[in-house]
Amino acid sequence: MSRESYQLDAVDEAGQGVRVLFEWEGEHYRHTIYVINGSQAIAIAVSIHELSDEGWPVSPPVQEIRELPDSNGKQLTLTGAASQAHWSATVRVIRPPVFNADRGTDATDSQAVVSCIEFDFAARVRTAPLPLGFTYHTLGEASWVDMPFRSIPEVSSGAAMLSREPYIAFISPTIGPGHGLPPKSHRFQISAAHERSRARLFEPLTELPRHLPATLRWQYWIAAEAD
């Protein structure tokens, strides 16, 4: 039985930005990241949903999606369960002041403001998760760039960049209005996944509580622009 697909676009008035498209595959939704320039949309990365050697999914298995209205049109709520855990998330479009302030842009100028898609995840775990995070695989001519996005001053924040000429995309932990690094619990450890040079595992540096079951939460942003 086919299921409906869902998408969110984070673009400026010129139609440039990023799209996340959720599509049903087997027993869960996977999502693809696109860079957008007007009517052109180019797929650059896709989520991977295999099991790790320890039996944990390398990306949260999303099995239900709902659309809700918000100030930017709509947001998505995601839920799923597997491997001794339940996941829930909100996915929405935002315009984080930290990036736009560093770019010297006017927040009232919608053509200059960077829009992001924010993932806000929570996981209720009964055993220690191995891993807890997301895995993305590049598509086509896209490749990972081992340097921080120019608006984030420290590599230790856990930001990762994707390059697909002439576009640059980034996956980043959320940054506060003070323009400093996110708290350690919001940062990412990024590593190659399953010995695939084109895949990256994003693990939030969230300290596991001493007593389980427990609820863990992490957030990240995805955005893109022309280089």
C-alpha positions in Angstrom: 0.0 0.0 0.0 1.4 3.4 -1.1 1.5 6.2 1.4 1.4 10.0 0.9 4.7 11.9 0.5 5.4 15.0 2.5 7.8 18.0 1.9 8.9 21.2 3.4 10.7 24.0 1.5 12.8 26.6 3.2 13.4 29.2 0.5 13.8 33.0 0.2 11.8 35.3 -2.1 14.1 34.5 -5.0 13.2 30.8 -4.6 16.6 29.6 -3.4 17.0 27.3 -0.5 16.5 23.7 0.6 13.8 21.1 0.5 13.2 17.9 2.6 11.0 15.3 1.0 9.7 12.3 3.0 8.7 9.2 1.0 7.5 5.8 2.1 10.0 3.0 1.6 9.3 -0.5 2.9 8.3 -0.1 6.6 9.3 3.6 7.2 9.7 7.0 5.6 13.1 8.1 4.4 13.8 11.7 3.4 15.8 13.3 0.7 17.5 16.7 0.9 17.3 18.9 -2.2 18.9 22.2 -3.0 16.4 24.6 -4.7 16.9 27.3 -7.2 13.6 28.5 -8.6 12.0 25.6 -10.5 15.1 23.5 -10.2 15.5 21.0 -7.4 18.6 18.8 -7.1 18.8 15.9 -4.7 22.1 15.9 -2.8 21.6 13.5 0.2 19.2 10.8 1.5 18.7 9.3 4.9 19.8 5.7 5.5 17.7 3.4 7.7 19.8 0.2 8.2 20.6 -1.4 11.5 23.9 -1.0 13.2 26.0 -4.0 14.4 24.3 -3.5 17.8 20.8 -3.8 16.2 19.9 -0.1 16.4 18.6 1.8 13.4 21.3 4.3 12.1 18.5 6.8 11.5 15.2 7.0 13.5 12.5 4.9 11.8 9.7 7.3 10.9 6.4 5.4 10.5 3.8 8.1 10.8 3.7 11.7 9.6 1.1 14.5 10.2 0.9 18.0 8.9 0.0 20.9 11.2 -0.4 24.6 10.3 2.1 27.1 11.6 3.3 30.6 11.0 5.3 29.5 7.9 2.5 27.5 6.4 2.9 24.0 7.9 5.1 21.8 10.0 5.4 18.0 10.2 5.2 15.8 13.2 7.0 12.4 13.0 6.6 9.3 15.1 8.1 5.8 15.0 9.4 2.9 17.1 12.0 0.2 16.9 14.9 -1.4 18.9 13.8 -0.6 22.4 12.9 3.0 21.7 10.2 5.3 20.5 10.9 8.5 18.5 9.0 11.7 17.9 9.9 14.9 16.1 8.8 18.2 14.8 10.1 19.4 11.5 9.6 23.1 10.6 10.9 26.0 8.6 12.8 28.7 10.6 15.0 31.8 9.9 17.6 31.6 12.7 19.0 35.0 13.6 22.5 33.7 14.2 23.2 33.0 10.5 21.6 36.1 9.2 23.3 38.4 11.7 26.7 37.0 10.8 25.9 37.5 7.1 25.1 41.2 7.8 21.6 40.8 6.4 18.5 42.7 7.2 15.9 40.3 8.7 13.2 42.3 6.9 14.8 41.5 3.5 13.3 38.1 2.7 15.6 37.7 -0.3 18.7 37.9 1.8 17.6 35.8 4.8 18.8 32.2 5.1 15.9 29.8 5.9 16.5 26.5 7.6 14.6 23.3 8.1 14.8 22.4 11.8 14.5 18.8 13.1 13.6 18.6 16.8 13.8 15.0 18.0 13.0 13.2 21.2 13.7 9.5 21.8 12.4 7.4 24.7 15.0 4.7 25.2 14.9 1.6 27.3 18.5 0.5 26.6 21.6 2.4 25.7 21.3 3.5 22.0 24.1 2.5 19.6 23.9 4.8 17.8 21.4 7.6 18.5 21.4 10.0 15.5 20.9 10.3 11.7 22.9 8.9 8.8 22.9 10.6 5.4 24.4 9.4 2.1 25.3 11.8 -0.7 23.6 11.5 -4.1 24.9 12.2 -7.6 27.7 14.8 -7.7 27.3 16.0 -4.1 30.2 15.4 -1.7 31.0 16.1 1.9 33.3 19.0 2.7 35.3 18.7 5.9 35.1 22.2 7.2 32.5 24.2 9.2 29.9 26.4 7.5 31.2 30.0 7.4 28.6 31.2 9.9 29.8 28.7 12.5 33.3 29.5 13.9 34.2 26.2 15.4 34.5 22.7 14.0 33.6 21.4 17.4 30.0 22.5 17.0 29.6 19.5 14.7 28.5 21.2 11.5 28.9 19.4 8.2 28.8 20.8 4.7 27.7 19.3 1.4 28.9 20.7 -1.9 27.2 20.3 -5.2 28.4 23.1 -7.5 27.2 25.8 -7.5 25.4 25.0 -4.2 26.5 24.6 -0.6 24.3 22.9 2.0 24.9 22.4 5.7 23.7 20.2 8.5 24.3 21.9 11.9 23.3 21.7 15.5 21.1 24.6 16.6 22.9 27.7 17.7 21.6 30.1 20.3 21.0 33.9 19.9 24.3 34.6 21.6 26.1 33.4 18.5 28.3 31.1 20.5 28.7 27.4 20.3 25.7 25.3 21.1 25.8 23.5 24.5 27.7 20.3 24.4 24.5 18.3 24.5 23.4 19.9 21.3 26.6 19.3 19.3 27.3 16.4 16.9 30.0 13.8 16.5 30.3 13.2 12.8 31.8 10.0 11.4 31.9 7.9 8.3 29.1 5.3 8.4 29.5 1.6 7.6 32.9 2.3 5.9 31.1 4.2 3.2 33.0 7.4 2.2 29.7 8.9 1.0 27.8 8.3 4.2 28.0 10.3 7.4 26.6 9.4 10.9 25.5 12.4 13.0 25.5 11.4 16.7 24.4 14.1 19.2 26.7 14.4 22.2 23.9 13.8 24.6 24.9 12.3 27.9 23.0 9.1 28.6 21.2 9.3 32.0 22.3 6.8 34.7 18.8 5.4 35.0 16.8 3.9 32.0 14.3 4.2 30.5 14.9 7.9 29.8 14.0 10.5 27.2 16.8 12.1 25.1 16.4 15.2 22.9 18.4 16.8 20.1 18.0 19.3 17.3 19.6 20.2 14.1 19.2 22.5 11.1 19.5 21.9 7.3 19.9 24.8 4.9 21.4 25.5 1.5 22.4 28.4 -0.7 24.2 29.2 -3.9 28.0 29.5 -3.4 
